[in-house]
Amino acid sequence: MAEGNSPVPANGMTLEAVRDSLIRQEDTIIFSLIERAKFPLNSPTYQQSYASIPGFSGPLIDFFVKQAEALQAKTGRYQNPEEHPFFPDDLPPSLVPPYDFPPILHPAANSINVNNKIWDTYFNQLLPLLAKPGDDGNYASTATSDLNCLQAISRRIHYGNFVAEVKFKDAPEDYEPAIRAQDRDALMKLLTFEAVEKMVVERVGKKTKTFAQEVTLNSTSRNDQKCKVDPSVVSQLYEKWIMPLTKLVEVEYLLRRLD
Ligand SMILES: C=C(O[C@@H]1C=C(C(=O)O)C=C[C@H]1O)C(=O)O
């Protein structure tokens, strides 16, 4: 199967273009993590016992994200097939004129949402590695930073739908038998490029080292300097969570691709 040099399909999307988007999204994810790392853990943001908001039961982060998503839904965010809400139930409809997003994906993509897994991984695995212990009272700003991280990571992972569509269009004869057999393992094997994954892990580590360094006018950057975010944490985030979940989205999409 050709990797990255297929002819340009009718919808204009190539594997190369899709990968370029993933590379650019790395910057967004890393900058959002740097911003979150500015605050200590601020655990009351996540404690049921802290916020007693009239008419709402749950931690501040849930209230914040639900309210933010409701506003963003009304202003059209989820019209874009790249965007997926964390609390999809009871979202208000968009109030703005619809934009004609090119119909690239099979409608099956609408039923794929792995944000529950992203939420769980972000708060239980990543955040303890990212934020220093402590409490500075900036809970609303902390929740804002969390939502930026979650949305950037979610967009990247659900971009797996586009990756899968392009891979399928490049080689339907390879994918169709595995789809008809509903063979997850075969699909996973077909869509996996280990050399690309290795490059991603190394690149995000290097980018983090660059973006998260202290920049001063008088000294050149030192190799032993402490970064605002540990590059190995970002490499690990990609290797253990972001890429496996992207591939899960790819498999889920392909399983439904011939429906
Ligand atoms: C996204 C792709 O599919 C898979 C997932 C990758 C990722 O999440 O970065 C990288 C390579 C592939 O194993 C791709 O081929 O670019």
PDBQT file of the ligand as one rigid body, heavy atoms in Angstrom, charges set to zero:
ROOT
HETATM    1  C1  LIG A 301      -2.527   8.724  12.283  1.00  0.00    +0.000 C 
HETATM    2  C2  LIG A 301      -2.027   7.714  11.597  1.00  0.00    +0.000 C 
HETATM    3  O1  LIG A 301      -2.330   6.360  11.894  1.00  0.00    +0.000 OA
HETATM    4  C3  LIG A 301      -1.645   5.660  12.908  1.00  0.00    +0.000 C 
HETATM    5  C4  LIG A 301      -1.593   6.498  14.116  1.00  0.00    +0.000 C 
HETATM    6  C5  LIG A 301      -0.603   7.422  14.247  1.00  0.00    +0.000 C 
HETATM    7  C6  LIG A 301      -0.790   8.595  15.154  1.00  0.00    +0.000 C 
HETATM    8  O2  LIG A 301      -1.765   8.602  15.911  1.00  0.00    +0.000 OA
HETATM    9  O3  LIG A 301       0.024   9.530  15.083  1.00  0.00    +0.000 OA
HETATM   10  C7  LIG A 301       0.562   7.318  13.485  1.00  0.00    +0.000 C 
HETATM   11  C8  LIG A 301       0.733   6.305  12.590  1.00  0.00    +0.000 C 
HETATM   12  C9  LIG A 301      -0.263   5.241  12.417  1.00  0.00    +0.000 C 
HETATM   13  O4  LIG A 301       0.166   4.078  13.097  1.00  0.00    +0.000 OA
HETATM   14  C10 LIG A 301      -1.121   7.906  10.456  1.00  0.00    +0.000 C 
HETATM   15  O5  LIG A 301      -0.874   6.945   9.720  1.00  0.00    +0.000 OA
HETATM   16  O6  LIG A 301      -0.649   9.051  10.255  1.00  0.00    +0.000 OA
ENDROOT
TORSDOF 0
